[in-house]
């Protein structure tokens, strides 16, 4: 089969669009999956979709003349959806949509809440578009279960959904980690606008520890809601605030592995409030910290403490530390006080991720093959 895969997140920032490159979603959910497809002719594109024609009808008619499968990130544009499915059906071709987030249960704190809350146009449009797809790929089992139940309830369809987990590819992360500071210990957090509540949950513990340990620093990268800055750092004195760093996100994901290698973080955190939304997240932060031997303290919430396709994630006390909401201060203090423990957990996590969580080992190739084989399989009339 000829497969055209499209990373749609190149439009998210001007720099990505200018360079025609991807963000984290495009990297994990399109670029790396494309590399796992064997025995088929695969092309990956971003904005070059316009090269197929001068208007939307010509573009999609030409796409499905040339390709058997179009595989893309999820979207809610009804005009694009109508064109994609009209020409796919006209040419007898197939559409796969990848979903990496639980848009059905977006918390009110998330910047996408207004867009996807119940009764909103984008939510309804997204639901319809997903229902028309021939298959869905997702990153976790909880996300699969949530989407399947929704599509069954709303559209009456047993949609085929396949779990293709996010893994690690060591060759993309082979930058020499920066040496740690001699006179300080730094807690680092790589977040985004979908983790506002998670950061709020962990900040009280960090504030207490920064007051107790004058050599403790806290740094975070990503998008933070400016309206909540006072809430995040409320109660800190000037000395403590001076030991907090708000670092800008990289313009594209290609820059991120090297950027992370340059951070002198002694501890990486991965907090998650336990909700249907967060249980649909994946364990990317732990893998990324681990390839630079940064020990992780994570919430005892799926995806950080359950196996996926038989491969474990964090084993508490061996490849990281897991904690309930009330244990953050205790678990972080253990690592602050014990340099040898930090080094041991970081090394063991590195060994585990670079052995068990590489795409060539952990990625479920049989699931991928089954999905592609089933696209054009004749329906079983006995079912």
DOMAR-436404 format. One record per residue (C-alpha): residue in three letters; x, y, z negated. Coordinates in pm, whole numbers, padded with zeros to 5 digits, always signed. Layout:
N
AlaXYZ...
This chain:
383
Unk+00000+00000+00000Unk+00094+00361+00050Unk+00047+00554-00274Unk+00053+00932-00315Unk+00112+01044-00675Unk+00056+01407-00775Unk+00178+01580-01092Unk-00077+01855-01146Unk+00094+02029-01437Unk+00334+02216-01208Unk+00068+02491-01205Unk+00078+02540-01583Unk+00359+02799-01579Unk+00495+03036-01311Unk+00842+02883-01343Unk+00718+02530-01279Unk+00520+02648-00979Unk+00819+02840-00845Unk+01049+02539-00878Unk+00775+02292-00780Unk+00860+02086-01086Unk+00675+01919-01370Unk+00610+01958-01739Unk+00606+01682-01997Unk+00275+01542-01875Unk+00400+01519-01518Unk+00724+01357-01631Unk+00574+01084-01850Unk+00245+01022-01673Unk+00336+01052-01303Unk+00713+01067-01241Unk+00810+00778-01469Unk+00510+00562-01379Unk+00591+00606-01009Unk+00939+00467-01075Unk+00787+00147-01216Unk+00583+00066-00903Unk+00747-00209-00701Unk+00653-00347-00362Unk+00459-00042-00247Unk+00543+00277-00057Unk+00521+00554-00319Unk+00554+00929-00271Unk+00540+01183-00557Unk+00441+01543-00491Unk+00345+01868-00659Unk+00220+02166-00467Unk+00307+02013-00128Unk-00053+01894-00112Unk-00111+02208+00099Unk+00116+02061+00365Unk-00164+01825+00463Unk-00380+02101+00614Unk-00492+02463+00615Unk-00812+02414+00415Unk-00940+02177+00150Unk-01127+01953+00394Unk-00832+01905+00627Unk-00597+01852+00334Unk-00792+01565+00182Unk-00898+01408+00509Unk-00531+01392+00608Unk-00427+01259+00266Unk-00662+00964+00296Unk-00572+00904+00661Unk-00214+00849+00552Unk-00243+00698+00201Unk-00431+00407+00053Unk-00426+00541-00303Unk-00421+00890-00451Unk-00308+00896-00815Unk-00316+01220-01014Unk-00346+01378-01358Unk-00700+01439-01480Unk-00874+01759-01366Unk-01214+01927-01395Unk-01239+02135-01075Unk-01567+02019-00914Unk-01477+02155-00569Unk-01153+01960-00562Unk-01328+01655-00703Unk-01599+01665-00437Unk-01341+01688-00159Unk-01120+01413-00301Unk-01400+01160-00341Unk-01582+01248-00019Unk-01275+01185+00195Unk-01160+00887-00012Unk-01497+00721+00052Unk-01501+00831+00415Unk-01165+00662+00475Unk-01230+00367+00243Unk-00941+00461+00012Unk-00894+00461-00365Unk-00839+00719-00640Unk-00666+00665-00976Unk-00681+00935-01241Unk-00442+00943-01533Unk-00564+01074-01869Unk-00313+01142-02145Unk-00531+01333-02392Unk-00868+01287-02561Unk-01056+01583-02412Unk-01380+01452-02565Unk-01274+01524-02925Unk-01067+01843-02896Unk-01048+02012-03239Unk-01167+02367-03284Unk-00811+02482-03351Unk-00698+02368-03004Unk-00675+02630-02729Unk-00878+02396-02503Unk-01169+02367-02747Unk-01398+02617-02576Unk-01335+02455-02241Unk-01418+02100-02344Unk-01666+02122-02629Unk-02001+01951-02592Unk-02232+02122-02342Unk-01958+02304-02154Unk-01929+02285-01775Unk-01568+02164-01768Unk-01647+01875-02001Unk-01939+01763-01784Unk-01739+01809-01464Unk-01445+01611-01604Unk-01675+01331-01710Unk-01830+01310-01363Unk-01492+01316-01189Unk-01356+01035-01409Unk-01668+00829-01343Unk-01611+00848-00965Unk-01250+00725-00989Unk-01168+00368-00895Unk-00954+00324-01207Unk-00813+00522-01496Unk-00465+00496-01644Unk-00414+00608-02003Unk-00130+00618-02255Unk-00285+00447-02561Unk-00543+00188-02667Unk-00756+00434-02871Unk-00779+00663-02568Unk-00886+00371-02352Unk-01156+00274-02600Unk-01287+00629-02634Unk-01309+00693-02259Unk-01459+00353-02183Unk-01734+00401-02443Unk-01811+00752-02315Unk-01829+00657-01946Unk-02040+00351-02028Unk-02281+00559-02238Unk-02312+00860-02006Unk-02273+00701-01662Unk-02357+00336-01723Unk-02026+00220-01572Unk-01773-00033-01706Unk-01482+00171-01579Unk-01156-00024-01538Unk-00903+00148-01765Unk-00539+00040-01797Unk-00296+00127-02076Unk+00042+00233-01937Unk+00236+00357-02242Unk+00490+00635-02249Unk+00839+00487-02281Unk+01194+00621-02276Unk+01451+00631-01999Unk+01793+00676-02157Unk+01954+00801-01837Unk+01741+01118-01856Unk+01866+01191-02210Unk+02239+01131-02183Unk+02357+01464-02322Unk+02606+01481-02606Unk+02424+01581-02927Unk+02549+01898-03092Unk+02732+01852-03424Unk+02525+01932-03733Unk+02576+02242-03946Unk+02813+02187-04234Unk+02640+02433-04466Unk+02274+02367-04403Unk+02011+02100-04342Unk+01762+02170-04066Unk+01414+02025-04025Unk+01302+02048-03661Unk+00962+02020-03497Unk+00889+01998-03127Unk+00521+02083-03094Unk+00263+02236-02864Unk-00068+02417-02871Unk-00247+02086-02931Unk-00083+02043-03274Unk-00191+02353-03469Unk-00369+02156-03744Unk-00076+01915-03771Unk+00170+02194-03840Unk-00064+02355-04093Unk-00084+02021-04277Unk+00290+01984-04325Unk+00387+02346-04393Unk+00303+02347-04768Unk+00556+02069-04826Unk+00820+02250-04620Unk+00760+02575-04810Unk+00812+02401-05146Unk+01128+02232-05025Unk+01272+02554-04880Unk+01217+02725-05214Unk+01395+02440-05392Unk+01682+02394-05144Unk+01851+02719-05044Unk+02044+02541-04768Unk+01726+02411-04599Unk+01614+02559-04265Unk+01306+02497-04053Unk+01287+02535-03675Unk+01005+02471-03433Unk+00980+02479-03057Unk+00664+02519-02854Unk+00348+02723-02844Unk+00218+02861-03174Unk-00103+03056-03209Unk+00012+03406-03309Unk-00313+03459-03499Unk-00211+03176-03735Unk+00147+03283-03804Unk+00049+03429-04142Unk-00130+03107-04229Unk+00172+02895-04139Unk+00422+03100-04336Unk+00200+03248-04609Unk+00371+03255-04947Unk+00727+03254-04817Unk+00967+03520-04941Unk+01205+03706-04713Unk+01493+03467-04773Unk+01278+03169-04678Unk+01139+03344-04372Unk+01496+03421-04261Unk+01559+03046-04264Unk+01271+02977-04023Unk+01323+02979-03648Unk+01052+02997-03381Unk+01226+02875-03068Unk+01085+02927-02717Unk+00983+02628-02511Unk+01183+02539-02201Unk+01032+02662-01876Unk+01028+02312-01724Unk+01063+01962-01863Unk+01384+01904-01669Unk+01554+02146-01908Unk+01413+01992-02223Unk+01636+01683-02279Unk+01952+01894-02269Unk+01790+02164-02484Unk+01694+01911-02751Unk+02050+01773-02753Unk+02175+02122-02841Unk+01959+02154-03153Unk+02142+02084-03477Unk+01846+01915-03640Unk+01910+01682-03932Unk+01546+01570-03955Unk+01266+01564-03700Unk+00902+01568-03803Unk+00594+01430-03628Unk+00287+01525-03835Unk-00062+01420-03725Unk-00392+01488-03895Unk-00586+01161-03873Unk-00865+01228-03620Unk-01002+01069-03304Unk-00810+01333-03108Unk-00471+01265-03268Unk-00514+00886-03263Unk-00516+00916-02885Unk-00168+01073-02888Unk+00146+00874-02815Unk+00480+00833-02995Unk+00687+01057-02767Unk+00832+01277-03043Unk+00980+00978-03223Unk+01141+00846-02905Unk+01283+01186-02811Unk+01425+01256-03157Unk+01565+00904-03173Unk+01771+00920-02854Unk+01973+01192-03030Unk+01979+00998-03359Unk+01757+01251-03537Unk+01568+01058-03807Unk+01193+01101-03789Unk+00937+01157-04064Unk+00593+01090-03915Unk+00235+01061-04029Unk+00108+00711-04095Unk-00136+00754-03808Unk-00166+00574-03476Unk+00051+00601-03266Unk+00343+00602-03509Unk+00285+00285-03709Unk+00111+00037-03476Unk+00258-00173-03199Unk+00167-00123-02835Unk+00173-00423-02601Unk+00357-00609-02876Unk+00637-00354-02923Unk+00660-00187-03265Unk+00687+00186-03318Unk+00820+00321-03649Unk+00905+00065-03916Unk+00896+00257-04242Unk+01238+00277-04401Unk+01411+00121-04102Unk+01352+00331-03789Unk+01195+00634-03960Unk+00977+00727-04255Unk+00597+00717-04253Unk+00385+00920-04488Unk+00029+01001-04588Unk-00071+01371-04611Unk+00030+01376-04980Unk+00373+01219-04923Unk+00537+01475-04696Unk+00730+01650-04971Unk+00853+01321-05120Unk+00962+01165-04789Unk+01133+01478-04661Unk+01316+01524-04991Unk+01453+01170-04966Unk+01625+01264-04641Unk+01734+01607-04764Unk+01907+01445-05064Unk+02054+01144-04883Unk+02282+01212-04588Unk+02369+00844-04552Unk+01999+00760-04522Unk+01958+01023-04251Unk+02248+00877-04055Unk+02127+00518-04101Unk+01768+00584-03996Unk+01881+00795-03700Unk+02120+00524-03580Unk+01867+00242-03627Unk+01596+00437-03446Unk+01838+00509-03160Unk+01926+00140-03133Unk+01561+00037-03138Unk+01436+00293-02886Unk+01724+00239-02643Unk+01670-00137-02665Unk+01296-00198-02708Unk+01132+00118-02571Unk+01305+00156-02236Unk+01079+00151-01930Unk+01258-00154-01794Unk+01165-00351-02107Unk+00859-00202-02278Unk+00657-00085-01980Unk+00380-00338-01904Unk+00460-00408-01540Unk+00201-00686-01528Unk-00072-00439-01625Unk+00043-00201-01351Unk+00047-00483-01096Unk-00299-00597-01206Unk-00439-00246-01169Unk-00305-00203-00816Unk-00408-00554-00711Unk-00762-00501-00838Unk-00815-00177-00643Unk-00883-00358-00317Unk-00989-00693-00457Unk-01329-00825-00349Unk-01589-00795-00629Unk-01672-01117-00811Unk-02043-01176-00745Unk-02060-01424-01033Unk-01986-01152-01288
